Amino acid sequence: MGSETEEARRLVNLARSLLAKGGMLQSTGAGEAISQEKLEQAVTRHVEQNAALFGLPPEYTAKAAAAEVVKNAERAIEDVSGGAPLHRLTDLEYASLEAIIEVS
């Protein structure tokens, strides 16, 4: 369980940092947070590019999935920041954090 907890901590910290600082999506270089719109667009592109792997239908599904990923990741970060134990992250929250990191 220790390595899973450390991986969860790493994911939360990295996703939090990327969301706060803009990650690679940020074009201003000023370190502002990524806008939710830009983040959802990046996740949408990622889902669309990998739709066959996920077995998903067309673009509208990718947009809905992107919005859900962003929401889940933000909730996970908020919960952990509020003191929730890392081992309580759901598989969906964990996957959402990974997705944010991958597209940022």
MODELLER restraints for C-alpha pairs under 7 A, 6 or more apart:
rsr = mdl.restraints
at = mdl.atoms
rsr.add(forms.Gaussian(group=physical.xy_distance, feature=features.Distance(at['CA:5:A'], at['CA:86:A']), mean=6.03, stdev=0.5))
rsr.add(forms.Gaussian(group=physical.xy_distance, feature=features.Distance(at['CA:5:A'], at['CA:87:A']), mean=6.02, stdev=0.5))
rsr.add(forms.Gaussian(group=physical.xy_distance, feature=features.Distance(at['CA:8:A'], at['CA:86:A']), mean=6.18, stdev=0.5))
rsr.add(forms.Gaussian(group=physical.xy_distance, feature=features.Distance(at['CA:9:A'], at['CA:86:A']), mean=6.58, stdev=0.5))
rsr.add(forms.Gaussian(group=physical.xy_distance, feature=features.Distance(at['CA:11:A'], at['CA:97:A']), mean=6.07, stdev=0.5))
rsr.add(forms.Gaussian(group=physical.xy_distance, feature=features.Distance(at['CA:11:A'], at['CA:98:A']), mean=6.58, stdev=0.5))
rsr.add(forms.Gaussian(group=physical.xy_distance, feature=features.Distance(at['CA:12:A'], at['CA:77:A']), mean=5.89, stdev=0.5))
rsr.add(forms.Gaussian(group=physical.xy_distance, feature=features.Distance(at['CA:12:A'], at['CA:97:A']), mean=6.64, stdev=0.5))
rsr.add(forms.Gaussian(group=physical.xy_distance, feature=features.Distance(at['CA:14:A'], at['CA:101:A']), mean=6.95, stdev=0.5))
rsr.add(forms.Gaussian(group=physical.xy_distance, feature=features.Distance(at['CA:15:A'], at['CA:97:A']), mean=5.97, stdev=0.5))
rsr.add(forms.Gaussian(group=physical.xy_distance, feature=features.Distance(at['CA:15:A'], at['CA:100:A']), mean=6.24, stdev=0.5))
rsr.add(forms.Gaussian(group=physical.xy_distance, feature=features.Distance(at['CA:15:A'], at['CA:101:A']), mean=5.59, stdev=0.5))
rsr.add(forms.Gaussian(group=physical.xy_distance, feature=features.Distance(at['CA:16:A'], at['CA:77:A']), mean=6.47, stdev=0.5))
rsr.add(forms.Gaussian(group=physical.xy_distance, feature=features.Distance(at['CA:18:A'], at['CA:104:A']), mean=6.54, stdev=0.5))
rsr.add(forms.Gaussian(group=physical.xy_distance, feature=features.Distance(at['CA:19:A'], at['CA:33:A']), mean=5.58, stdev=0.5))
rsr.add(forms.Gaussian(group=physical.xy_distance, feature=features.Distance(at['CA:19:A'], at['CA:34:A']), mean=5.69, stdev=0.5))
rsr.add(forms.Gaussian(group=physical.xy_distance, feature=features.Distance(at['CA:20:A'], at['CA:32:A']), mean=6.72, stdev=0.5))
rsr.add(forms.Gaussian(group=physical.xy_distance, feature=features.Distance(at['CA:20:A'], at['CA:33:A']), mean=4.42, stdev=0.5))
rsr.add(forms.Gaussian(group=physical.xy_distance, feature=features.Distance(at['CA:20:A'], at['CA:34:A']), mean=6.91, stdev=0.5))
rsr.add(forms.Gaussian(group=physical.xy_distance, feature=features.Distance(at['CA:21:A'], at['CA:31:A']), mean=4.68, stdev=0.5))
rsr.add(forms.Gaussian(group=physical.xy_distance, feature=features.Distance(at['CA:21:A'], at['CA:32:A']), mean=5.40, stdev=0.5))
rsr.add(forms.Gaussian(group=physical.xy_distance, feature=features.Distance(at['CA:21:A'], at['CA:33:A']), mean=4.98, stdev=0.5))
rsr.add(forms.Gaussian(group=physical.xy_distance, feature=features.Distance(at['CA:22:A'], at['CA:31:A']), mean=5.86, stdev=0.5))
rsr.add(forms.Gaussian(group=physical.xy_distance, feature=features.Distance(at['CA:22:A'], at['CA:32:A']), mean=5.69, stdev=0.5))
rsr.add(forms.Gaussian(group=physical.xy_distance, feature=features.Distance(at['CA:22:A'], at['CA:33:A']), mean=4.59, stdev=0.5))
rsr.add(forms.Gaussian(group=physical.xy_distance, feature=features.Distance(at['CA:22:A'], at['CA:34:A']), mean=4.44, stdev=0.5))
rsr.add(forms.Gaussian(group=physical.xy_distance, feature=features.Distance(at['CA:23:A'], at['CA:104:A']), mean=4.92, stdev=0.5))
rsr.add(forms.Gaussian(group=physical.xy_distance, feature=features.Distance(at['CA:24:A'], at['CA:104:A']), mean=5.15, stdev=0.5))
rsr.add(forms.Gaussian(group=physical.xy_distance, feature=features.Distance(at['CA:25:A'], at['CA:34:A']), mean=6.94, stdev=0.5))
rsr.add(forms.Gaussian(group=physical.xy_distance, feature=features.Distance(at['CA:25:A'], at['CA:104:A']), mean=5.74, stdev=0.5))
rsr.add(forms.Gaussian(group=physical.xy_distance, feature=features.Distance(at['CA:26:A'], at['CA:34:A']), mean=6.19, stdev=0.5))
rsr.add(forms.Gaussian(group=physical.xy_distance, feature=features.Distance(at['CA:40:A'], at['CA:66:A']), mean=5.16, stdev=0.5))
rsr.add(forms.Gaussian(group=physical.xy_distance, feature=features.Distance(at['CA:40:A'], at['CA:67:A']), mean=5.84, stdev=0.5))
rsr.add(forms.Gaussian(group=physical.xy_distance, feature=features.Distance(at['CA:40:A'], at['CA:70:A']), mean=6.79, stdev=0.5))
rsr.add(forms.Gaussian(group=physical.xy_distance, feature=features.Distance(at['CA:42:A'], at['CA:103:A']), mean=6.13, stdev=0.5))
rsr.add(forms.Gaussian(group=physical.xy_distance, feature=features.Distance(at['CA:43:A'], at['CA:66:A']), mean=5.12, stdev=0.5))
rsr.add(forms.Gaussian(group=physical.xy_distance, feature=features.Distance(at['CA:43:A'], at['CA:103:A']), mean=6.34, stdev=0.5))
rsr.add(forms.Gaussian(group=physical.xy_distance, feature=features.Distance(at['CA:44:A'], at['CA:62:A']), mean=5.08, stdev=0.5))
rsr.add(forms.Gaussian(group=physical.xy_distance, feature=features.Distance(at['CA:44:A'], at['CA:63:A']), mean=5.29, stdev=0.5))
rsr.add(forms.Gaussian(group=physical.xy_distance, feature=features.Distance(at['CA:44:A'], at['CA:66:A']), mean=5.19, stdev=0.5))
rsr.add(forms.Gaussian(group=physical.xy_distance, feature=features.Distance(at['CA:47:A'], at['CA:62:A']), mean=5.57, stdev=0.5))
rsr.add(forms.Gaussian(group=physical.xy_distance, feature=features.Distance(at['CA:48:A'], at['CA:59:A']), mean=6.62, stdev=0.5))
rsr.add(forms.Gaussian(group=physical.xy_distance, feature=features.Distance(at['CA:48:A'], at['CA:62:A']), mean=5.94, stdev=0.5))
rsr.add(forms.Gaussian(group=physical.xy_distance, feature=features.Distance(at['CA:69:A'], at['CA:96:A']), mean=4.90, stdev=0.5))
rsr.add(forms.Gaussian(group=physical.xy_distance, feature=features.Distance(at['CA:70:A'], at['CA:96:A']), mean=6.95, stdev=0.5))
rsr.add(forms.Gaussian(group=physical.xy_distance, feature=features.Distance(at['CA:72:A'], at['CA:93:A']), mean=5.29, stdev=0.5))
rsr.add(forms.Gaussian(group=physical.xy_distance, feature=features.Distance(at['CA:72:A'], at['CA:96:A']), mean=6.06, stdev=0.5))
rsr.add(forms.Gaussian(group=physical.xy_distance, feature=features.Distance(at['CA:73:A'], at['CA:93:A']), mean=5.72, stdev=0.5))
rsr.add(forms.Gaussian(group=physical.xy_distance, feature=features.Distance(at['CA:73:A'], at['CA:96:A']), mean=5.17, stdev=0.5))
rsr.add(forms.Gaussian(group=physical.xy_distance, feature=features.Distance(at['CA:73:A'], at['CA:97:A']), mean=5.02, stdev=0.5))
rsr.add(forms.Gaussian(group=physical.xy_distance, feature=features.Distance(at['CA:76:A'], at['CA:89:A']), mean=6.79, stdev=0.5))
rsr.add(forms.Gaussian(group=physical.xy_distance, feature=features.Distance(at['CA:76:A'], at['CA:93:A']), mean=5.95, stdev=0.5))
rsr.add(forms.Gaussian(group=physical.xy_distance, feature=features.Distance(at['CA:80:A'], at['CA:86:A']), mean=6.55, stdev=0.5))
